[in-house]
Amino acid sequence: MNSKKKAKKIKLFPIFNGLLFFMICLFIIVPLWKVFVDSIDLQTSYGMRLWPKEFGLVGYKVILTYESLYKPFLISCITTIAGTFLGLTLSTLGAYVLIQYEMPGRNIFSFLLLFTMIFEGGMVPSFLVMSKLGLTDTLFAVILPLGINVYNLVLMRNFFEGIPKGLFEAASIDGCSPMGTFFKIVLPLSKAALASIGLMFSVTFWNDYTNFKIYIQKSSLYNFQQKLRNLIMDGDTPNTSEHISQNTMFSAAVMVAILPFMIIYPFCQKYFVKGVNIGAIKE
């Protein structure tokens, strides 16, 4: 009797998982599809209409020819590339230091890093630090605070710990210095982790709005997200002779903002899944 109940539970579990996964996908895909439909519908209206009534790409044409968005887009590209490079550099070097088991105070440094995952200074102290350093109204103020992420650092450390120790010993016997081992052995074997963590950093920097709002007051240094917010919330819309509703243009702007990573992600997915899985498991 007990074995029958157990077999029934085992059969129900995959079905429940499938339904739960379907519901989660539905909650993600439907809003995204609604925004896409609104962006190509010239007669948008509030509601759950999931198919365009009057098809047109005028919204994309207006957004892509709106010159006021060009510089914010360029600033977003600069902060994303520079921030991702900085984040990967600090994460890989920090993780490599933490796997040096003979290093004095290694456990103390690990504890201090993990401590910041629970307790952090907060918004006001961070602003005061940036202000005293004279970094406000510069792009350094939005790149440096996100340049290190302890979660990504721990993932990278776990990934490095998965590399066979024999490779490190062989490199040392062959006369390779610690930095030589890092560049010639560790980094080439960590492409999956570099791709996945680099993708997380790039998404963070591309979508950054809060730090620009706090540290940047000059409108000439607004990034794409902040300009997009002004476009939608403050009615800072481009003058155009095209017949287009505001909702269509706002939806087109949102799609343009998320389009780069919708294109990049499929190419990085295999590295992303592999890198996060290996880095998240500590044997």
N, C-alpha and C positions, 0 to 999 in steps of 0.2 A: 504494500500500500504506500509506504513511504517512498519507495523507488519510483512509483508511478507519479506521485506528486512532484518529486524532484525532476523527473523527465519533463513534466508539464511546465514547470518553472523555467527549465532550460530552454524550451521551445518558445515560451512567451518573451523571454529576455531579448532575443534578437529582434522580435517584432516591435517591442517597446522601444528599443534603440533606434530602429528604422523610423518609427513614427516621430520620435523626439528629434532626430536629425532632420527629418522632412519639415517639421514645424520651425526649427531654428533657421533652416535655409529659406523658408517662406518669409519669415520676419526680416531677413536680410535682403532677399531678392526683390520682394514686392515694392518697398520704398524706393529702391534704386531704379527699378523699372518705371515707377510712377514719375520720378524726376526726369528720366530719359524721355518718356512719352511727352511730358509737358514741354521739354526742350525742343521737340519737333512738331508740336501742335500749335497752330496759330490761333486756335480758339480755346485756350486753356481755361479751366474753371476749377474751383475748389470741389473736391469730391474724389471718389475712387475710380474715375474713368481710366482704364488701363489700355486704351487704344486711341491714337490721335484722330480727331474729327476732321481737321484740315492740315494735311502734312505740309511742312515747309522747313527749310534750314536757315531761315532768316536770322534766327537767334544766334546761331554759330557765326554767321557772316558778320553780324554787328559786333559780337564779342571779339572775334579775331581781328577785326579792323579798328578796334577801339584803342587808339594810341596810348591813352592814359594807363593801360594795363601792361604795356610793353616793359617799362622799367621795373614795376613791382614783380613781374614774371622773371626778369633777369636777376633781381635781388634774391628771389626765392631759389633760383638755380644756383647762385653763388653760395648762399648760406647752406643749401643742401649738400653741395659738393664739398665745400670746406668743412662743414660740420661732420659729414660722414667720414671724411679722411681723418679728421682729428679724433673722432670717436673710435674708429678702428685702430688708430695708432696707440691711443691710451689704453684701450681694452686689451690689445694683444701684448703690449709691453707689460702692463700691470699683471695680466694673467701669467705671463712667462716668469715674472719675478715671484709670484705666489707659488709656483710649482718647484721653486728652488728650496728643497727641504732642509738644506744645511744653512740657510740664511738666518742669522740671529733676529729674533723678534717677528718671525713669520706669522705666528699665531696671533700676535697682538695686532699686526696690520690687518689680518683677515677679520678679526673681531671689530676693529674700528670701521672697516668698510661695511660689514654687515649691520653695524649699529646705525649707520646712516640710512639704511633701508627702512628702519622703524621710526627713527627720530631725525628730523631735518630742521634747518634753521627757520624756514618759513619765508614768506614773500617779502615782508618788511626788512628783516636783516639782510636778505639777498640784495634788495634794492639799495640799501645803505652801503653795502660793500661795493657794488658797482658804481654808485655815485662817488664814494671816496676815492675809488681808483680812476675816476674820470672817464669811465667807459660808456656812460649813458649817451644815447644818441649816436652810438657807433655800432657796427655790425658785430664787434667783439662781444657786446653785451648780450646778444641773442645766440651766439655760437658757443661761448665758453661754458655757460651754465648747463648746457645739454651735452657737452663734450665727453662726459663720463657718466656711465649708467652702471650701477653696481650689479644689477640683474644680468646685464650683458657680460659684465666682467666675470661673474661667477660661471655663466654658460661657457665662456671662452676658456676659463681655467679648467673646468671639467672636461672640455674637449681636449685640451693639451694633456691632461692626466691620462687620457685614453691612448696616447701615443706610446708604443712599447719603449720601456726604459733602456732596452738594449741598444736602441738607435742613438740615444744620448751618450751611452758609455762608449759605443763604437766611434762616435764623432770625437769624443774626448781623447780616446786612445790615438786617433789619427791626427791629433794636434789642433782640432777645431776649437776656436774660442767660444765662450758662451753666446756672444752676439752672432758669430758665424753659424753656430748650431741653430740659432733662432731664424736667421734668414735662409739658410740652405736646407734645413730639415723641417723645422716646426711650421713655418708659413706655407711651404709647398704642400704639406700634408693636411693643411687646415682650410682648403678652399671652400668646403661646404659650410664651415662655421663662419668664415669671412663673408661669404655671400649672404647667409641668413642674417647675421648680425648687422652687416652693412645695409641690408634692406630695411631692417628695423630702424636703424639710425636715419636713413634717408627719408623714410615715411614720417618719422618724428620731426625732422627739420622742415620738410616740405609742408606739413600741416601746422607748423607752429604759428599760433596766433597770440597766446598769452604773453610770451616774453616780448614780442614786438609791442603789444599794448602797454606793458609795464615800462620798458626801457627806451622805447623809440617815440619821440614826440615830433620829430621832423617828418613832415608828410613826404619829403623826397626820399626817405628811407623805408617807406612802407613796403611790406612784401605782398605777394599775390593774395594771400588769405585775408590780410587786413584791408587791402583795396577792394577785395570781393565783398567783404562785410560792409564797407561803406556803400558799395554799389547796391546791395540788397536792402540794408537797414536805413540808410540815410537818403536814399533816392538819388545817389550820385550817378545818374544814368547818362549814357551818351546821347547826343542829339542825332536823330536819324529820321529820314523821310520815309523809312520802311514802316508798313503797317505791322506792328508787333506789340503784343501785350507785355507788361512788366514781368508777369509770372513766367512767360516763355523765355525771356532774356535771362532772368535769374536762374532758371533751371539749366539753360545752356551754359551759363557761367560756372555753375556747380559741376556740370559734366566735364567742362574743360579743365577744372581744377583737379579732378580725380583721374582724368584720362591718362596722364603719364604712367601712373602706377598700375592702372588696369592693363596697360600694354606691357610693362616690365615684369609684373608678377608671374605670369605663366612661364616665362623663361627662367625665373629664379625659384619656382616652386619646389623642384626636386632637391635643390641645394638647401632651401629653407627648411623643409620637413626633415631631411637627414641631419642638418646641422643642429637644429633645435632638439631633436630626439636624442642625439648622442651627447650633446652638451648638458641636457637636463637630467640625464641618468648618471648617477655616481655609483660605481660598483665597489 
